[in-house]
Amino acid sequence: MDYLKYALLGIVQGLTEFLPVSSSGHLAITHRIVGIEAELGFDVAVHLGTALAVIIYYFKDILMYGMDALSQTARANGGSKDWDSVGGRRLLLLLVITSIPAAVAGYLLQDKVEAVFANAIAISAFLVVTGVILLIVSGSRGGKIDGPTSMPLATASFIGLAQALAIFPGISRSGMTIASGIAAGFTASWAVDYSMLASLPVILGAFLLQVLDGGMAFGGVHGLYAGIGIATSFLTGLLAISFLRKVAKKRNFALFAVWAFVVAGVNLYLYLALGI
């Protein structure tokens, strides 16, 4: 019945990667509940599923920005002018800037992060931090920045620093990027969209490093588990993105704050009272 446990892990990853409640924290808790030790290869596989969800959901936007980036080069060389500039090359630069702090933090703090994954009390504390930050931005109208063309480079760095905090389980990556985006003057909708797009370099980078390091098993039972994780995280990831974008229109992030508080409490109860 292990395949059902791995399916559950994939579902948890798909839902919580994009909903601002911390996928890493939820995965750490779920691993303990189902009695399966965290496997980096599997965890990277389910992250690949969520990356595919972003690519599929935002495919038209990714295509638009990509074609715009290419057309800018063509315009500079006196070529085609079929595409109006929507900031394709600028978006690429912004995403690179946002990704750097998380990459540096992951490299420097890897040992400390691994220790936190085994610390239930620390995970609950970080979940509470996530909930508090979500309460602060809940209901905020944000600003007028609604795309890459009006987004300062310094803002991308600010969001990157916020995203770097999410290397610790319990701190939500999407929660940090959405909250920092709104604080920096984004509309709630663009804060969500930029957060989703900013997840791609982080997720795909981690996946590529793991594959190059030989840590991904695609054959036998491990390959089956990885396939189950990718499929379930992909499907639930699509649902999570759609739901989050609807919530963003109403700017009611308090719902996720309450969930983070509840999960923090449940996690402490499981650990302190039941020894899980």
N, C-alpha and C positions, 0 to 999 in steps of 0.2 A: 504493500500500500504506500510505499515511499513516493511513488509518482504523484499521489494526491497531495502529499506534503510539499513537494516541489512546485506543484501547481498553485498551492496556496501562497507560497513564497513569491511566485511570479505575479499573482494577483495583487498581493500587498505592495510589491515594488511598483507595478503599473499604476495603481491608484495613488500611492503616496509620493512618487517621484515628482509629480506635477502639482498635486494639491499641497498647499504650504504647511505640511505637518511633519516633515522629515522622513524620507524613505529609509535612510540609514538607521535611524532610531527604531522605526517599525520593524525593519528586517532583523535587527539585533534581538528585539523582543520576540518576534515570531520564531526565529531560529531556536531560542530557548524553549518556547512552548512546544514546538513539534519535535524537539529532541534531535535536531540535525545541526551539527557544528557548521559555522560559517565556512563556506568554500569560496575562495576568491574567484575561481574560474566560473562558478555558477552565478555568483553575484554580478560579475562583469557581463555574463550572458544575458541576464534579465535587464541590465542597463542597456544592452544593445537593443532589446525589444522596445524599451521606451524611446530610444533614439529613433528607431524606425517609425514609431508613432508620431514623433515630431515631424519627421521628414514627410510622411504621408499627409498629416493634417495640414501642414504649412507648405505643401508642395507648390501650389500656385505662387505663393509669396516668395519662396526660395527661387523658383524659376524666374519670377519677375526681377528680383534683385540681382540674380546671376546674369540675366540677359542685359540688364542695365549696366552692370559692371563691364561687360564685354563691349557694349555699345559706346560707353564712354571712351574706351580705347580706340574704337573705330572713328568716333567723332574727332578725337585728337589727331588722327591721321587723315582727316578729311574724308572719312568713309560714311557709312550708313548713319542716318539720323532717325530711324524708325521708332526708337524707344526714347521717351522723355525720361530725363534723369529723376530717379526716385531715391538716389543715394545708395546704389548698390556697392560701389567700392568703399564708400564711407562706412556702411554697415559692416563690411568685412573687417575694416580697420578697428571699428568699435568692438566687435566680438573678440578680436585678437587681444586688445587691451584688457577687456573684461576677464579673459581667460588666464592671463599671466599670474595674477596673485594666487589663484587657487592652485595652479601648477607648482609655484614656488613653495606655498604652504604645505602642499602634499608631500613634496620632496623633503623639506626640512623637518616636518613634524610627523612623519610616518609612524615612528615607534610610539609616540605619545597617543596618536589616534587609535592605533591598534589596542593600546591599553584601555582606552575609554570604552571600546566595544565590549569589553568584558566587565565593565563597571555599571551595574544597573542603576545605582544612585546617581552617577554622573549623567547617564542618559536621561533620567527623569528631570534632573536639574536643567539640562539643555532644552528639553521639551517645554519646560515652563518659560524659559527665556524666549523661545519661539512664540509661545502663546502671548506673552506680554507685548512683544514687538507687533504682532498681528493686531492686538487690541488697539495699540497706539495709532495704526494707520487705518483701522476700520472706519468706514464712513468718510474718509478723506476724499475730497474732490480732486486732489492732485493738482497738476498744472496744465500747461498747454502743449508740452512736448509730445508729439504723437507720431514720430518717425525719426529715422536716422539723420535726415537733412537738418533737423532742428536740435539735434542732440550733441552737446559739447563733448569733446574728447575727455575732459576731466571727469565728466559724469560716468563715462564708461569705466574709468579707473576706480571711482568711488564704489560703483556697483561690484566691480571685481573684488575689492577689499571685503565687501559684505559677503560676497559669494565664498570667499576663502574661509570664512568662519564656519561654513557648512561642511567642512571636512570632518567635523566632530559629530558623531551620531546624536541626534536629538535637535540639532540646529538645521532648520529646513533651508535647502538651497533655493528653492523657488520662493519661500517666504522671505528670505534675506534679499533676493534680487528684486522681488516685487515691492517690498517695503522701502528699500533704498531708492528704487526708481520713482516711486510716488513722492518720497521725501525730496528728491532732486527735481521735481516738477513734471514728471510724466503724467499723462492721463492714465487712469486705471487700466484701460484696455491695452495701451502700448506697454505699460509696465509688465503685464502678463505676457504679451507677445514677445517682448524682448527677453524676458526670462526664459521662455520656451526655446527661443533661438540660441540663447547663450548656453543652454544645456548641451547643445550638440558638440561643441569643441571639447568640453569636459568629459562627456560620456564616451565619445568616439576615441578621444585620446587615451583614456584609460583602457578601453577595449583593445586598441592597437598595441599598446605597450604590453598588455597581458598576452596577446597572441604572439608577439615577437619574442616574449620571454618563455614561450612554450607552456604557458599555464592553462591553456584552453584545451579541453579534451572533447573532440567531436565524434569519437567512435565509441561503440559499446553502450553500456548503461549510462555512463556519464554524459555521452552525447545525447541520449534520450532525455535525460533530466534537463540538460541545457536547452534542448528543443522545446520542451514543455514550458520552461521558464520564459523563453523568448516569445512564444505564442501567447501565453497568458498575460505577460507584462505589456505586450504590444496592444492587445485588444482592450485591456482595462486602461492602458495609457491613453488611448484615443478617447475613451469615455471621460477620463479625468480632465483632459484638456478642454473638451467641450463644456463640461460642467463648470470648470474654473472660469472660463471666459464669460459664461452667463452670470456667475457670481460677481465678476469684476464690474459688470455693467451696473450692478446695484451697490458695489463697493462695500459689501457686508462680509468682511474677513473675520468678524468676531466668531462666526460659526466654526472656523478652523481653529481659532484660539481656544474655544471651549473644548474642542476635540483633543487638542494637544494637552490641555490640563487634565482631562479625564484619563488619557492614555498614560500620562506621567504618574497619576495616582494608582492606576491599575498595575503598572509596572512595579511600583514600590510594594504594593500588596503581594504580588506574585513572588517577589524576591524576599521580602522580609517575613511574610506570614507563611508562604508555601514553599519557600526555598527553590523557586524556579528561576 
